[in-house]
Amino acid sequence: MLLLSVVIAVVIGTFGLFGFSSADASSGRVVEATVVTGQPCDRPGAMETVRYTIDGRDEQARLDACGHRSDEPVEVRVTSGGADLVVHAAQAATGDSGNARRLGLLLLAVSGIAGAAYYLLVRRGPRGRPVPVLGRFVPPDLTRFTRRP
């Protein structure tokens, strides 16, 4: 059981299940961009429009940020091209660092080990008593709870 929980943690970490991706979170190119249309941060999901030059071509994309003024320079991370491209601020933290990934996998393995230990305790039962064996279900006698006049 203990070995199984460690193996599951290794498999999850290797294949990138449950958000533990093996891809580098900082992929893409950082370029200097200019804000075309700024948006206030008073509504959720506000997106701004930026213009940047990459490989000698002028591009325009949506920036998943708010609070910038028009014509303000910002650094953005461009991951790939496309018609409906959304770029991200280059300084934005992704919240998925290498240390956090390793800590998450360690906690996953420890929780598996704790679950296996709890299973062994439940299976064993109280000290000095054998594990109870369930027999046929017999409904309880409820006549003793009825009132007699």
C-alpha positions as CSV (number, residue, x, y, z in Angstrom):
1,M,0.0,0.0,0.0
2,L,2.8,2.4,0.9
3,L,4.7,1.7,-2.3
4,L,1.5,2.1,-4.3
5,S,0.9,5.6,-3.1
6,V,4.4,6.6,-4.0
7,V,4.0,5.1,-7.4
8,I,0.8,7.0,-8.0
9,A,2.5,10.3,-7.1
10,V,5.3,9.5,-9.5
11,V,2.9,8.7,-12.3
12,I,0.9,11.8,-11.7
13,G,4.0,14.0,-11.7
14,T,5.4,12.3,-14.8
15,F,2.3,12.5,-17.0
16,G,1.1,15.9,-15.8
17,L,-2.2,14.9,-14.3
18,F,-4.2,17.2,-12.0
19,G,-2.4,20.4,-13.0
20,F,1.1,19.2,-12.4
21,S,2.2,20.0,-15.9
22,S,5.7,19.2,-17.1
23,A,5.6,22.1,-19.6
24,D,7.6,25.2,-18.8
25,A,5.3,27.9,-17.5
26,S,7.4,30.6,-18.9
27,S,7.3,29.5,-22.6
28,G,6.8,32.1,-25.3
29,R,8.6,35.2,-26.3
30,V,8.7,38.5,-24.3
31,V,8.2,41.5,-26.5
32,E,7.6,45.2,-25.8
33,A,4.0,46.2,-26.6
34,T,1.9,49.4,-26.6
35,V,-1.6,49.5,-25.1
36,V,-4.1,50.5,-27.8
37,T,-7.3,50.4,-25.7
38,G,-7.0,50.4,-21.9
39,Q,-9.8,49.0,-19.6
40,P,-10.6,49.9,-16.0
41,C,-10.5,47.1,-13.5
42,D,-14.1,47.7,-12.2
43,R,-15.6,44.7,-14.0
44,P,-14.5,41.1,-14.1
45,G,-12.9,39.7,-17.3
46,A,-11.7,43.1,-18.5
47,M,-9.3,42.7,-21.5
48,E,-7.2,45.3,-23.1
49,T,-5.9,45.5,-26.7
50,V,-2.1,45.8,-27.3
51,R,0.0,46.2,-30.4
52,Y,3.5,44.8,-30.7
53,T,6.1,43.9,-33.4
54,I,7.4,40.3,-33.6
55,D,9.6,38.9,-36.4
56,G,9.2,42.2,-38.3
57,R,5.4,42.0,-38.4
58,D,3.0,44.3,-36.5
59,E,0.5,42.3,-34.5
60,Q,-2.5,43.2,-32.4
61,A,-3.8,41.0,-29.6
62,R,-5.9,41.0,-26.4
63,L,-4.1,41.4,-23.1
64,D,-5.5,39.7,-20.1
65,A,-4.9,42.7,-17.8
66,C,-6.6,45.9,-16.9
67,G,-5.7,49.3,-15.5
68,H,-3.3,50.5,-18.2
69,R,-3.6,53.8,-20.1
70,S,-3.7,54.1,-23.9
71,D,-0.2,54.3,-25.5
72,E,1.4,52.9,-22.3
73,P,4.3,50.5,-23.0
74,V,4.0,47.0,-21.4
75,E,6.0,43.8,-21.7
76,V,3.9,40.9,-22.8
77,R,4.6,37.2,-23.3
78,V,3.4,35.9,-26.7
79,T,3.0,32.1,-26.7
80,S,1.7,31.5,-30.3
81,G,0.1,33.2,-33.1
82,G,-3.5,33.1,-34.2
83,A,-6.5,35.2,-35.1
84,D,-7.9,35.5,-31.6
85,L,-4.6,35.6,-29.6
86,V,-4.6,36.5,-25.9
87,V,-1.2,37.6,-24.5
88,H,-0.2,37.8,-20.9
89,A,1.9,40.3,-18.9
90,A,5.5,39.2,-18.8
91,Q,5.8,39.9,-15.1
92,A,2.7,38.1,-14.1
93,A,3.3,35.2,-11.8
94,T,1.8,31.9,-12.9
95,G,1.7,30.3,-9.5
96,D,3.2,27.1,-10.8
97,S,6.8,27.1,-9.9
98,G,9.2,24.2,-9.7
99,N,9.3,24.3,-5.9
100,A,5.5,24.3,-5.7
101,R,5.2,21.4,-8.1
102,R,7.7,19.3,-6.0
103,L,6.0,20.2,-2.8
104,G,2.6,19.3,-4.2
105,L,3.9,15.9,-5.3
106,L,5.5,15.3,-1.9
107,L,2.2,16.2,-0.2
108,L,0.4,13.8,-2.5
109,A,2.7,11.0,-1.6
110,V,2.4,11.7,2.1
111,S,-1.4,11.8,1.9
112,G,-1.3,8.4,0.1
113,I,0.9,7.0,2.8
114,A,-1.4,8.4,5.5
115,G,-4.4,6.9,3.8
116,A,-2.7,3.5,3.6
117,A,-1.8,3.6,7.3
118,Y,-5.4,4.5,8.2
119,Y,-6.7,1.6,6.1
120,L,-4.4,-0.7,8.0
121,L,-5.7,0.6,11.3
122,V,-9.3,0.2,10.3
123,R,-8.8,-3.2,9.0
124,R,-7.1,-4.3,12.2
125,G,-9.8,-3.0,14.5
126,P,-9.4,-2.3,18.2
127,R,-6.4,-3.8,20.0
128,G,-7.1,-7.2,21.4
129,R,-10.3,-7.7,19.5
130,P,-10.5,-9.7,16.2
131,V,-11.8,-8.0,13.1
132,P,-15.6,-8.2,13.2
133,V,-17.3,-10.4,10.7
134,L,-20.6,-9.2,9.3
135,G,-23.3,-11.7,9.3
136,R,-26.9,-11.7,8.0
137,F,-28.8,-8.5,8.6
138,V,-31.4,-8.8,11.3
139,P,-33.8,-5.8,11.7
140,P,-33.9,-4.5,15.3
141,D,-36.9,-5.1,17.5
142,L,-38.8,-1.8,17.8
143,T,-41.6,-3.0,20.1
144,R,-39.7,-2.0,23.2
145,F,-39.9,1.7,22.0
146,T,-43.8,1.7,21.7
147,R,-45.9,3.2,24.6
148,R,-48.2,1.0,26.5
149,P,-51.4,2.5,27.9
